[in-house]
Amino acid sequence: MTMKIIPLTEAKARLSHYAELCQTEPVVVTVNGVPAFQLVPVDAEDDLVNQLLDHHPTFAADMQMRLMERPLPWPMPPEE
């Protein structure tokens, strides 16, 4: 298996391409020539929401706030 190593500027310019490529081979992104992160596909079995809740403390509050901003899918009865 080959590994693609690209600078951040190239990753930003061609993100869609590398999003597809990381499905089949590792894509490592460098910043100033130093490996900074790897693009990794999200697997169907990955529980992305729980990972975000575990690793990003503000995610739950942000998600709750966004849900409250959305209109309800059904009409609410008038308050009496």
ZIBELJO-V358092 format. One record per pair of residues at least 24 apart in sequence whose C-alpha atoms are under 8 Angstrom apart, sorted by the first residue. I is the first residue (numbers start at 1). GAP is how many residues later the second one is. D is the distance in whole Angstrom. If there is no record, write none. Layout:
BEGIN
<<I	GAP	D> <I	GAP	D>>
END
This chain:
BEGIN
<<1	24	7> <2	24	7> <3	24	6> <3	25	7> <4	24	6> <5	24	6> <5	25	7> <6	24	6> <7	24	6> <7	25	8> <7	26	7>>
END
